[in-house]
């Protein structure tokens, strides 16, 4: 992913995951990689669910 001088890394280019798609037994830990299916997109964000 390339970041330009106009991007704000703290808020831009995020993948937002629905909490409803995360099972309590599979709650990801901070820094853990998980598989996500992208279900929609907007200008700066992707929306997905955990698979």
Secondary structure, 3 states (H helix, E strand, C coil): CCCCCCCCCCCCCEEEECHHHCCHHHCCCCCCCCCEEEEEECCCEEEEEEC
